[in-house]
Amino acid sequence: MTSPAMTSPASSGPATTRPADFHTRAVDALHAAILASRAESDPEDAVRHFTRATRALLGKPGAAEAPGALKPGETQFIVSGCFFITPLRDSMILLADHGFPAAQRHARISVTDSRPGHAVQTKTPAVVPNTDVDPIFRQILSSGVVGCSVYVPVFWGDEVVGMFNTAAQARYMYDETDLAVQVLFANAAIGAWIAKGGPDKLARLAAELGPFTG
């Protein structure tokens, strides 16, 4: 599997301390997700174990309480999911999501859309610590404003087949450590997706949704 260079635009922010056992917890969470995914028959359910794990695992402790993390009236949230590229490679469909509103289940966006599109077009993982100052960020989540986000292209062989995303409202929630860990989860998730027939499910969903109109 491909492991391209990672980027971190506008990475400055409040300093926080990681728990000493963070990497141990990351390995344990990845192992648990792999084992749980094997018991699933549906590919989306299999991948959901990986997206659920990053939602719970990643992020700096206390980041939401740091000055400037949340604007007045905002409340911390965390969402995650994978956008898989449809057979025509003109759009991506959201699957295995956590925290997204029901109305956005299997939402579809262009493969060139803002940060998700940039990740798959450049084949480069990125963490955006503060979306307020990111020139190509666009708000996709309909239920709240994302302040910090991690974008990891998902590979099968040398081909990008999707984008794994974990995001929070608190700015500076994630950093390069979270980005590196999410790359590992993305590489494990794609094996479960393919093994359980993910491409066939994706093709059926794309057919049901009809032509992508942007």
C-alpha positions in Angstrom: 0.0 0.0 0.0 1.1 3.5 -0.8 2.2 5.9 2.0 2.7 9.3 0.5 4.1 12.3 2.3 1.8 14.0 4.8 1.0 17.7 5.1 -0.2 20.0 7.9 -1.2 23.4 6.8 -1.4 26.2 9.5 -0.1 23.8 12.1 0.5 26.2 14.9 -1.8 26.2 17.9 -2.2 25.7 21.6 0.3 23.1 23.0 -1.1 20.1 24.7 0.4 16.9 26.1 -0.3 13.5 24.8 -1.0 10.6 27.3 2.1 8.5 27.6 0.1 5.4 26.5 -1.4 7.0 23.3 0.5 4.8 20.9 -0.3 1.7 22.9 -4.0 2.6 22.8 -3.8 3.3 19.1 -2.3 -0.2 18.4 -4.9 -1.8 20.7 -7.8 0.1 18.9 -6.5 -0.9 15.5 -6.2 -4.5 16.5 -9.8 -4.5 17.9 -11.1 -2.9 14.8 -9.5 -5.5 12.6 -10.9 -8.3 14.6 -14.4 -6.8 14.8 -14.5 -6.1 11.0 -13.8 -9.8 10.3 -17.2 -10.7 11.9 -19.2 -8.4 9.6 -20.8 -9.5 6.3 -21.6 -6.0 5.1 -18.5 -4.0 3.9 -19.9 -0.7 5.3 -20.4 -2.3 8.7 -16.8 -3.7 8.5 -15.3 -0.2 7.8 -17.5 1.3 10.4 -15.3 -0.3 13.1 -12.3 1.7 11.9 -14.1 5.0 11.6 -15.7 4.5 15.0 -12.2 3.9 16.5 -10.6 7.1 15.1 -13.5 9.1 16.3 -12.9 7.9 19.9 -9.1 7.7 19.8 -7.7 10.7 18.0 -7.3 14.2 19.3 -5.4 16.2 21.9 -6.9 15.8 25.4 -8.5 19.0 26.5 -8.3 20.6 23.1 -11.9 21.8 23.2 -11.2 23.7 26.4 -8.1 25.6 25.0 -8.5 29.3 24.3 -9.8 29.9 20.7 -10.8 26.3 20.1 -14.5 27.0 20.1 -16.2 30.2 19.1 -19.1 31.6 21.2 -22.1 29.3 20.9 -20.2 26.3 19.5 -20.2 22.9 21.2 -17.6 20.3 20.6 -18.5 17.4 18.4 -16.5 14.7 16.5 -17.5 13.0 13.2 -15.9 10.4 11.0 -16.5 8.5 7.8 -15.1 7.3 4.5 -15.9 8.8 1.2 -15.5 6.1 -1.5 -15.0 7.0 -5.2 -17.8 5.8 -7.4 -17.1 3.6 -10.5 -17.3 6.6 -12.9 -14.7 8.4 -10.6 -16.7 11.7 -10.8 -18.0 11.6 -7.2 -17.5 10.1 -3.7 -20.2 8.6 -1.5 -20.1 8.9 2.3 -20.1 5.5 4.1 -19.4 4.1 7.5 -20.1 7.5 9.0 -20.4 8.5 12.7 -21.9 11.8 13.9 -23.2 12.9 10.5 -26.9 13.7 10.4 -29.3 11.1 9.0 -30.0 13.3 6.0 -26.4 13.0 4.9 -26.2 9.3 5.0 -24.6 8.2 1.7 -24.2 11.9 0.8 -22.3 12.4 -2.5 -19.6 15.0 -3.3 -17.4 15.7 -6.3 -13.9 14.0 -6.4 -12.6 17.6 -6.8 -14.5 19.1 -3.9 -12.4 21.2 -1.5 -10.3 19.3 1.0 -11.7 15.8 0.4 -11.1 16.2 -3.3 -7.6 17.7 -2.8 -6.7 14.6 -0.7 -7.7 12.1 -3.4 -6.3 14.2 -6.3 -2.9 14.8 -4.8 -2.8 11.4 -3.0 -1.6 13.2 0.0 -2.9 12.9 3.6 -3.4 16.2 5.4 -4.4 17.6 8.8 -6.1 21.0 8.8 -5.7 22.3 12.4 -7.8 25.4 11.9 -10.3 25.4 9.0 -10.9 29.2 9.5 -7.6 29.9 7.9 -7.5 27.1 5.3 -8.0 28.5 1.8 -9.5 25.4 0.2 -11.7 24.2 3.1 -15.5 24.0 2.4 -18.1 23.1 5.0 -19.7 19.7 4.0 -21.2 18.6 7.4 -24.7 20.1 7.6 -25.1 20.0 11.3 -22.2 22.0 12.6 -19.0 23.9 11.7 -15.9 21.8 11.4 -12.9 23.5 13.0 -10.2 20.9 12.6 -10.0 17.9 10.3 -7.9 15.0 9.1 -8.0 13.8 5.5 -6.4 10.5 4.4 -6.6 9.1 0.9 -7.5 5.4 0.9 -5.5 3.2 -1.5 -6.0 -0.1 -3.1 -2.7 -0.9 -4.7 -1.6 2.4 -6.3 -5.1 3.6 -7.0 -6.9 6.0 -4.7 -10.4 4.6 -4.0 -11.6 6.9 -1.3 -10.9 9.3 1.6 -11.0 8.6 5.3 -12.0 11.6 7.4 -12.1 12.4 11.1 -13.2 16.0 12.1 -14.1 18.0 15.2 -15.5 21.4 15.9 -12.6 22.3 18.2 -9.7 24.0 16.4 -6.3 22.4 16.9 -7.8 19.2 18.0 -5.6 17.1 15.7 -2.0 17.2 14.6 0.6 15.1 12.7 0.4 12.4 15.3 -3.3 11.8 14.6 -2.6 12.0 10.9 0.0 9.3 11.0 -2.3 7.0 13.1 -5.3 7.6 10.8 -3.1 6.5 7.8 -2.7 3.2 9.5 -6.4 2.8 10.1 -7.1 3.7 6.4 -4.7 1.1 5.2 -6.4 -1.5 7.4 -9.9 -0.4 6.6 -9.5 -0.9 2.8 -8.6 -4.5 3.3 -11.9 -5.1 5.1 -13.8 -3.1 2.5 -12.5 -5.1 -0.4 -12.8 -8.5 1.4 -16.4 -7.9 2.2 -17.4 -6.8 -1.4 -17.2 -3.0 -0.9 -16.8 -2.2 -4.6 -20.0 -4.1 -5.5 -22.0 -2.3 -2.8 -20.6 1.0 -3.9 -21.6 0.4 -7.6 -25.1 -0.5 -6.4 -25.4 2.7 -4.4 -24.1 4.8 -7.2 -26.7 3.3 -9.6 -29.5 3.9 -7.1 -28.4 7.6 -6.7 -28.3 8.1 -10.4 -26.1 10.5 -12.4 -24.0 12.9 -10.4 -25.0 16.5 -11.0 -22.6 18.2 -8.6 
